[in-house]
Amino acid sequence: MAAEFDPIDVNDPAAIEYWCNKLTCSKEELLEAIETCGNSGTEVEAYLR
């Protein structure tokens, strides 16, 4: 996991793109996961897997 993108900054297009590619999800799915469990990359990854 890229440390510069964790926690996930929803205002950083590069971070959104990185996580969407890593987790094979849409931006909407990623944002929903962040809303549900916070912006920790580890938590979001666990939620979406």
C-alpha positions as CSV (number, residue, x, y, z in Angstrom):
1,M,0.0,0.0,0.0
2,A,1.3,3.4,-0.9
3,A,1.8,5.3,2.4
4,E,1.3,8.7,0.7
5,F,-2.3,7.6,-0.1
6,D,-3.2,6.4,3.4
7,P,-5.3,7.8,4.9
8,I,-7.4,8.2,1.8
9,D,-7.7,11.9,0.9
10,V,-11.1,12.2,-1.0
11,N,-9.9,15.6,-2.3
12,D,-6.9,14.1,-4.1
13,P,-7.7,12.7,-7.5
14,A,-4.5,10.7,-7.5
15,A,-5.4,9.0,-4.3
16,I,-8.9,8.2,-5.5
17,E,-7.5,6.7,-8.7
18,Y,-4.9,4.7,-6.8
19,W,-7.5,3.1,-4.5
20,C,-10.1,2.5,-7.2
21,N,-7.4,0.7,-9.2
22,K,-6.1,-1.2,-6.2
23,L,-9.5,-2.3,-5.0
24,T,-11.1,-2.7,-8.5
25,C,-14.0,-0.5,-7.5
26,S,-15.7,2.6,-8.8
27,K,-15.2,6.0,-7.3
28,E,-18.8,5.9,-5.9
29,E,-18.1,2.5,-4.2
30,L,-14.9,3.9,-2.7
31,L,-16.6,7.0,-1.4
32,E,-19.4,4.9,0.1
33,A,-16.9,2.7,1.9
34,I,-15.1,5.8,3.2
35,E,-18.4,7.2,4.5
36,T,-19.2,3.9,6.2
37,C,-15.8,3.0,7.8
38,G,-13.6,6.1,7.6
39,N,-10.7,7.0,5.4
40,S,-8.2,4.4,6.6
41,G,-6.9,2.5,3.6
42,T,-6.8,-0.7,5.7
43,E,-10.4,-0.4,6.8
44,V,-11.7,0.5,3.4
45,E,-9.9,-2.4,1.8
46,A,-11.3,-4.8,4.4
47,Y,-14.8,-3.4,3.9
48,L,-14.7,-3.8,0.1
49,R,-13.1,-7.2,0.0
